Amino acid sequence: MKIVNSLKSLKDRHRDNRVIRRRGRIYVINKTNRRFKARQG
């Protein structure tokens, strides 16, 4: 999982990426290609 300041560019890397809020953090997750996970830090 990458930890980045801005998720906007990472959201566009794959068409299945989703931006999700969990426990006050913002994540990019991808069900089909799991190597695109990221967290905003």
PQR file of N, CA, C, O and H, with PARSE charges and radii, in Angstrom:
ATOM      1  N   MET A   1       0.839  -1.190   0.000 -0.4000 1.5000
ATOM      2  CA  MET A   1       0.000   0.000   0.000 -0.0000 2.0000
ATOM      3  C   MET A   1       0.878   1.246   0.000  0.5500 1.7000
ATOM      4  O   MET A   1       1.788   1.382   0.817 -0.5500 1.4000
ATOM      5  N   LYS A   2       0.588   2.151  -0.930 -0.4000 1.5000
ATOM      6  CA  LYS A   2       1.290   3.428  -0.977 -0.0000 2.0000
ATOM      7  C   LYS A   2       0.621   4.401  -0.015  0.5500 1.7000
ATOM      8  O   LYS A   2      -0.592   4.352   0.189 -0.5500 1.4000
ATOM      9  H   LYS A   2      -0.152   2.040  -1.594  0.4000 1.0000
ATOM     10  N   ILE A   3       1.423   5.286   0.577 -0.4000 1.5000
ATOM     11  CA  ILE A   3       0.891   6.363   1.411 -0.0000 2.0000
ATOM     12  C   ILE A   3       1.298   7.672   0.757  0.5500 1.7000
ATOM     13  O   ILE A   3       2.486   7.975   0.647 -0.5500 1.4000
ATOM     14  H   ILE A   3       2.409   5.326   0.411  0.4000 1.0000
ATOM     15  N   VAL A   4       0.317   8.445   0.324 -0.4000 1.5000
ATOM     16  CA  VAL A   4       0.580   9.632  -0.488 -0.0000 2.0000
ATOM     17  C   VAL A   4      -0.189  10.819   0.074  0.5500 1.7000
ATOM     18  O   VAL A   4      -1.094  10.663   0.895 -0.5500 1.4000
ATOM     19  H   VAL A   4      -0.649   8.200   0.414  0.4000 1.0000
ATOM     20  N   ASN A   5       0.190  12.010  -0.384 -0.4000 1.5000
ATOM     21  CA  ASN A   5      -0.494  13.221   0.052 -0.0000 2.0000
ATOM     22  C   ASN A   5      -1.783  13.455  -0.723  0.5500 1.7000
ATOM     23  O   ASN A   5      -2.750  13.993  -0.185 -0.5500 1.4000
ATOM     24  H   ASN A   5       0.924  12.137  -1.051  0.4000 1.0000
ATOM     25  N   SER A   6      -1.793  13.052  -1.982 -0.4000 1.5000
ATOM     26  CA  SER A   6      -2.974  13.293  -2.813 -0.0000 2.0000
ATOM     27  C   SER A   6      -3.331  12.020  -3.562  0.5500 1.7000
ATOM     28  O   SER A   6      -2.475  11.402  -4.194 -0.5500 1.4000
ATOM     29  H   SER A   6      -1.007  12.615  -2.420  0.4000 1.0000
ATOM     30  N   LEU A   7      -4.606  11.627  -3.488 -0.4000 1.5000
ATOM     31  CA  LEU A   7      -5.046  10.400  -4.146 -0.0000 2.0000
ATOM     32  C   LEU A   7      -5.603  10.636  -5.536  0.5500 1.7000
ATOM     33  O   LEU A   7      -5.959   9.683  -6.229 -0.5500 1.4000
ATOM     34  H   LEU A   7      -5.302  12.128  -2.974  0.4000 1.0000
ATOM     35  N   LYS A   8      -5.684  11.884  -5.952 -0.4000 1.5000
ATOM     36  CA  LYS A   8      -6.372  12.176  -7.207 -0.0000 2.0000
ATOM     37  C   LYS A   8      -5.688  11.527  -8.406  0.5500 1.7000
ATOM     38  O   LYS A   8      -6.359  11.014  -9.302 -0.5500 1.4000
ATOM     39  H   LYS A   8      -5.396  12.658  -5.388  0.4000 1.0000
ATOM     40  N   SER A   9      -4.351  11.549  -8.427 -0.4000 1.5000
ATOM     41  CA  SER A   9      -3.642  10.946  -9.559 -0.0000 2.0000
ATOM     42  C   SER A   9      -3.709   9.428  -9.501  0.5500 1.7000
ATOM     43  O   SER A   9      -3.739   8.772 -10.542 -0.5500 1.4000
ATOM     44  H   SER A   9      -3.806  11.966  -7.699  0.4000 1.0000
ATOM     45  N   LEU A  10      -3.733   8.856  -8.287 -0.4000 1.5000
ATOM     46  CA  LEU A  10      -3.750   7.401  -8.172 -0.0000 2.0000
ATOM     47  C   LEU A  10      -5.105   6.816  -8.534  0.5500 1.7000
ATOM     48  O   LEU A  10      -5.197   5.658  -8.943 -0.5500 1.4000
ATOM     49  H   LEU A  10      -3.709   9.390  -7.441  0.4000 1.0000
ATOM     50  N   LYS A  11      -6.159   7.615  -8.386 -0.4000 1.5000
ATOM     51  CA  LYS A  11      -7.489   7.126  -8.722 -0.0000 2.0000
ATOM     52  C   LYS A  11      -7.606   6.825 -10.218  0.5500 1.7000
ATOM     53  O   LYS A  11      -8.369   5.944 -10.614 -0.5500 1.4000
ATOM     54  H   LYS A  11      -6.084   8.555  -8.054  0.4000 1.0000
ATOM     55  N   ASP A  12      -6.860   7.546 -11.040 -0.4000 1.5000
ATOM     56  CA  ASP A  12      -6.978   7.400 -12.492 -0.0000 2.0000
ATOM     57  C   ASP A  12      -6.043   6.352 -13.069  0.5500 1.7000
ATOM     58  O   ASP A  12      -5.987   6.194 -14.289 -0.5500 1.4000
ATOM     59  H   ASP A  12      -6.240   8.262 -10.718  0.4000 1.0000
ATOM     60  N   ARG A  13      -5.306   5.629 -12.232 -0.4000 1.5000
ATOM     61  CA  ARG A  13      -4.357   4.652 -12.761 -0.0000 2.0000
ATOM     62  C   ARG A  13      -5.041   3.403 -13.297  0.5500 1.7000
ATOM     63  O   ARG A  13      -4.486   2.713 -14.152 -0.5500 1.4000
ATOM     64  H   ARG A  13      -5.352   5.757 -11.241  0.4000 1.0000
ATOM     65  N   HIS A  14      -6.244   3.105 -12.801 -0.4000 1.5000
ATOM     66  CA  HIS A  14      -6.956   1.902 -13.228 -0.0000 2.0000
ATOM     67  C   HIS A  14      -8.444   2.201 -13.173  0.5500 1.7000
ATOM     68  O   HIS A  14      -8.889   2.981 -12.331 -0.5500 1.4000
ATOM     69  H   HIS A  14      -6.694   3.665 -12.106  0.4000 1.0000
ATOM     70  N   ARG A  15      -9.214   1.594 -14.056 -0.4000 1.5000
ATOM     71  CA  ARG A  15     -10.631   1.973 -14.134 -0.0000 2.0000
ATOM     72  C   ARG A  15     -11.449   1.445 -12.982  0.5500 1.7000
ATOM     73  O   ARG A  15     -12.560   1.926 -12.758 -0.5500 1.4000
ATOM     74  H   ARG A  15      -8.853   0.961 -14.741  0.4000 1.0000
ATOM     75  N   ASP A  16     -10.934   0.454 -12.226 -0.4000 1.5000
ATOM     76  CA  ASP A  16     -11.702  -0.102 -11.115 -0.0000 2.0000
ATOM     77  C   ASP A  16     -11.360   0.525  -9.768  0.5500 1.7000
ATOM     78  O   ASP A  16     -11.879   0.088  -8.741 -0.5500 1.4000
ATOM     79  H   ASP A  16     -10.032   0.064 -12.409  0.4000 1.0000
ATOM     80  N   ASN A  17     -10.504   1.532  -9.751 -0.4000 1.5000
ATOM     81  CA  ASN A  17     -10.131   2.153  -8.476 -0.0000 2.0000
ATOM     82  C   ASN A  17     -11.322   2.891  -7.873  0.5500 1.7000
ATOM     83  O   ASN A  17     -12.076   3.567  -8.574 -0.5500 1.4000
ATOM     84  H   ASN A  17     -10.082   1.887 -10.586  0.4000 1.0000
ATOM     85  N   ARG A  18     -11.474   2.747  -6.561 -0.4000 1.5000
ATOM     86  CA  ARG A  18     -12.535   3.441  -5.832 -0.0000 2.0000
ATOM     87  C   ARG A  18     -11.912   4.206  -4.682  0.5500 1.7000
ATOM     88  O   ARG A  18     -10.984   3.716  -4.038 -0.5500 1.4000
ATOM     89  H   ARG A  18     -10.863   2.198  -5.991  0.4000 1.0000
ATOM     90  N   VAL A  19     -12.418   5.413  -4.415 -0.4000 1.5000
ATOM     91  CA  VAL A  19     -11.979   6.202  -3.268 -0.0000 2.0000
ATOM     92  C   VAL A  19     -12.998   6.000  -2.151  0.5500 1.7000
ATOM     93  O   VAL A  19     -14.192   6.237  -2.337 -0.5500 1.4000
ATOM     94  H   VAL A  19     -13.172   5.810  -4.938  0.4000 1.0000
ATOM     95  N   ILE A  20     -12.515   5.556  -0.983 -0.4000 1.5000
ATOM     96  CA  ILE A  20     -13.397   5.159   0.119 -0.0000 2.0000
ATOM     97  C   ILE A  20     -12.876   5.764   1.417  0.5500 1.7000
ATOM     98  O   ILE A  20     -11.670   5.782   1.664 -0.5500 1.4000
ATOM     99  H   ILE A  20     -11.546   5.363  -0.831  0.4000 1.0000
ATOM    100  N   ARG A  21     -13.797   6.259   2.246 -0.4000 1.5000
ATOM    101  CA  ARG A  21     -13.430   6.765   3.578 -0.0000 2.0000
ATOM    102  C   ARG A  21     -13.687   5.694   4.611  0.5500 1.7000
ATOM    103  O   ARG A  21     -14.794   5.164   4.704 -0.5500 1.4000
ATOM    104  H   ARG A  21     -14.777   6.245   2.046  0.4000 1.0000
ATOM    105  N   ARG A  22     -12.661   5.368   5.394 -0.4000 1.5000
ATOM    106  CA  ARG A  22     -12.804   4.416   6.497 -0.0000 2.0000
ATOM    107  C   ARG A  22     -12.077   4.949   7.707  0.5500 1.7000
ATOM    108  O   ARG A  22     -10.883   5.243   7.643 -0.5500 1.4000
ATOM    109  H   ARG A  22     -11.761   5.798   5.319  0.4000 1.0000
ATOM    110  N   ARG A  23     -12.793   5.078   8.817 -0.4000 1.5000
ATOM    111  CA  ARG A  23     -12.215   5.503  10.097 -0.0000 2.0000
ATOM    112  C   ARG A  23     -11.428   6.808   9.965  0.5500 1.7000
ATOM    113  O   ARG A  23     -10.354   6.953  10.548 -0.5500 1.4000
ATOM    114  H   ARG A  23     -13.763   4.839   8.869  0.4000 1.0000
ATOM    115  N   GLY A  24     -11.968   7.748   9.199 -0.4000 1.5000
ATOM    116  CA  GLY A  24     -11.317   9.045   9.079 -0.0000 2.0000
ATOM    117  C   GLY A  24     -10.171   9.105   8.095  0.5500 1.7000
ATOM    118  O   GLY A  24      -9.634  10.187   7.857 -0.5500 1.4000
ATOM    119  H   GLY A  24     -12.841   7.630   8.725  0.4000 1.0000
ATOM    120  N   ARG A  25      -9.775   7.989   7.514 -0.4000 1.5000
ATOM    121  CA  ARG A  25      -8.727   7.984   6.496 -0.0000 2.0000
ATOM    122  C   ARG A  25      -9.363   7.769   5.136  0.5500 1.7000
ATOM    123  O   ARG A  25     -10.459   7.218   5.026 -0.5500 1.4000
ATOM    124  H   ARG A  25     -10.211   7.110   7.708  0.4000 1.0000
ATOM    125  N   ILE A  26      -8.664   8.208   4.108 -0.4000 1.5000
ATOM    126  CA  ILE A  26      -9.170   8.072   2.747 -0.0000 2.0000
ATOM    127  C   ILE A  26      -8.293   7.055   2.015  0.5500 1.7000
ATOM    128  O   ILE A  26      -7.066   7.155   2.019 -0.5500 1.4000
ATOM    129  H   ILE A  26      -7.774   8.655   4.198  0.4000 1.0000
ATOM    130  N   TYR A  27      -8.944   6.079   1.391 -0.4000 1.5000
ATOM    131  CA  TYR A  27      -8.237   4.984   0.732 -0.0000 2.0000
ATOM    132  C   TYR A  27      -8.628   4.903  -0.729  0.5500 1.7000
ATOM    133  O   TYR A  27      -9.736   5.278  -1.112 -0.5500 1.4000
ATOM    134  H   TYR A  27      -9.941   5.997   1.388  0.4000 1.0000
ATOM    135  N   VAL A  28      -7.697   4.405  -1.549 -0.4000 1.5000
ATOM    136  CA  VAL A  28      -8.022   3.945  -2.895 -0.0000 2.0000
ATOM    137  C   VAL A  28      -7.919   2.432  -2.850  0.5500 1.7000
ATOM    138  O   VAL A  28      -6.869   1.891  -2.504 -0.5500 1.4000
ATOM    139  H   VAL A  28      -6.797   4.100  -1.238  0.4000 1.0000
ATOM    140  N   ILE A  29      -9.001   1.742  -3.197 -0.4000 1.5000
ATOM    141  CA  ILE A  29      -8.961   0.289  -3.237 -0.0000 2.0000
ATOM    142  C   ILE A  29      -9.384  -0.187  -4.612  0.5500 1.7000
ATOM    143  O   ILE A  29     -10.044   0.533  -5.361 -0.5500 1.4000
ATOM    144  H   ILE A  29      -9.854   2.181  -3.477  0.4000 1.0000
ATOM    145  N   ASN A  30      -8.991  -1.418  -4.934 -0.4000 1.5000
ATOM    146  CA  ASN A  30      -9.275  -1.982  -6.237 -0.0000 2.0000
ATOM    147  C   ASN A  30      -9.524  -3.470  -6.044  0.5500 1.7000
ATOM    148  O   ASN A  30      -8.623  -4.208  -5.644 -0.5500 1.4000
ATOM    149  H   ASN A  30      -8.454  -2.003  -4.326  0.4000 1.0000
ATOM    150  N   LYS A  31     -10.740  -3.910  -6.327 -0.4000 1.5000
ATOM    151  CA  LYS A  31     -11.087  -5.314  -6.094 -0.0000 2.0000
ATOM    152  C   LYS A  31     -10.430  -6.237  -7.113  0.5500 1.7000
ATOM    153  O   LYS A  31     -10.090  -7.374  -6.785 -0.5500 1.4000
ATOM    154  H   LYS A  31     -11.471  -3.310  -6.651  0.4000 1.0000
ATOM    155  N   THR A  32     -10.248  -5.765  -8.349 -0.4000 1.5000
ATOM    156  CA  THR A  32      -9.754  -6.665  -9.394 -0.0000 2.0000
ATOM    157  C   THR A  32      -8.237  -6.702  -9.461  0.5500 1.7000
ATOM    158  O   THR A  32      -7.659  -7.730  -9.814 -0.5500 1.4000
ATOM    159  H   THR A  32     -10.525  -4.842  -8.616  0.4000 1.0000
ATOM    160  N   ASN A  33      -7.573  -5.578  -9.121 -0.4000 1.5000
ATOM    161  CA  ASN A  33      -6.112  -5.528  -9.215 -0.0000 2.0000
ATOM    162  C   ASN A  33      -5.594  -4.892  -7.937  0.5500 1.7000
ATOM    163  O   ASN A  33      -5.502  -3.669  -7.835 -0.5500 1.4000
ATOM    164  H   ASN A  33      -8.042  -4.743  -8.834  0.4000 1.0000
ATOM    165  N   ARG A  34      -5.254  -5.736  -6.954 -0.4000 1.5000
ATOM    166  CA  ARG A  34      -5.036  -5.252  -5.603 -0.0000 2.0000
ATOM    167  C   ARG A  34      -3.736  -4.486  -5.402  0.5500 1.7000
ATOM    168  O   ARG A  34      -3.502  -3.947  -4.321 -0.5500 1.4000
ATOM    169  H   ARG A  34      -5.329  -6.729  -7.037  0.4000 1.0000
ATOM    170  N   ARG A  35      -2.888  -4.427  -6.421 -0.4000 1.5000
ATOM    171  CA  ARG A  35      -1.644  -3.695  -6.204 -0.0000 2.0000
ATOM    172  C   ARG A  35      -1.814  -2.174  -6.299  0.5500 1.7000
ATOM    173  O   ARG A  35      -0.837  -1.444  -6.130 -0.5500 1.4000
ATOM    174  H   ARG A  35      -3.078  -4.865  -7.300  0.4000 1.0000
ATOM    175  N   PHE A  36      -3.015  -1.684  -6.562 -0.4000 1.5000
ATOM    176  CA  PHE A  36      -3.263  -0.245  -6.656 -0.0000 2.0000
ATOM    177  C   PHE A  36      -3.783   0.346  -5.360  0.5500 1.7000
ATOM    178  O   PHE A  36      -4.324   1.451  -5.363 -0.5500 1.4000
ATOM    179  H   PHE A  36      -3.809  -2.276  -6.700  0.4000 1.0000
ATOM    180  N   LYS A  37      -3.631  -0.371  -4.247 -0.4000 1.5000
ATOM    181  CA  LYS A  37      -4.107   0.169  -2.984 -0.0000 2.0000
ATOM    182  C   LYS A  37      -3.273   1.378  -2.560  0.5500 1.7000
ATOM    183  O   LYS A  37      -2.063   1.409  -2.780 -0.5500 1.4000
ATOM    184  H   LYS A  37      -3.191  -1.269  -4.244  0.4000 1.0000
ATOM    185  N   ALA A  38      -3.924   2.369  -1.952 -0.4000 1.5000
ATOM    186  CA  ALA A  38      -3.218   3.546  -1.469 -0.0000 2.0000
ATOM    187  C   ALA A  38      -4.004   4.158  -0.325  0.5500 1.7000
ATOM    188  O   ALA A  38      -5.213   3.965  -0.198 -0.5500 1.4000
ATOM    189  H   ALA A  38      -4.908   2.343  -1.773  0.4000 1.0000
ATOM    190  N   ARG A  39      -3.277   4.909   0.511 -0.4000 1.5000
ATOM    191  CA  ARG A  39      -3.894   5.611   1.624 -0.0000 2.0000
ATOM    192  C   ARG A  39      -3.388   7.042   1.626  0.5500 1.7000
ATOM    193  O   ARG A  39      -2.220   7.304   1.338 -0.5500 1.4000
ATOM    194  H   ARG A  39      -2.295   5.066   0.407  0.4000 1.0000
ATOM    195  N   GLN A  40      -4.292   7.970   1.957 -0.4000 1.5000
ATOM    196  CA  GLN A  40      -3.868   9.360   2.057 -0.0000 2.0000
ATOM    197  C   GLN A  40      -3.287   9.586   3.432  0.5500 1.7000
ATOM    198  O   GLN A  40      -3.901   9.224   4.435 -0.5500 1.4000
ATOM    199  H   GLN A  40      -5.240   7.757   2.191  0.4000 1.0000
ATOM    200  N   GLY A  41      -2.073  10.197   3.493 -0.4000 1.5000
ATOM    201  CA  GLY A  41      -1.419  10.365   4.773 -0.0000 2.0000
ATOM    202  C   GLY A  41      -0.929  11.762   4.935  0.5500 1.7000
ATOM    203  O   GLY A  41      -0.344  12.096   5.965 -0.5500 1.4000
ATOM    204  H   GLY A  41      -1.574  10.491   2.678  0.4000 1.0000
TER
END
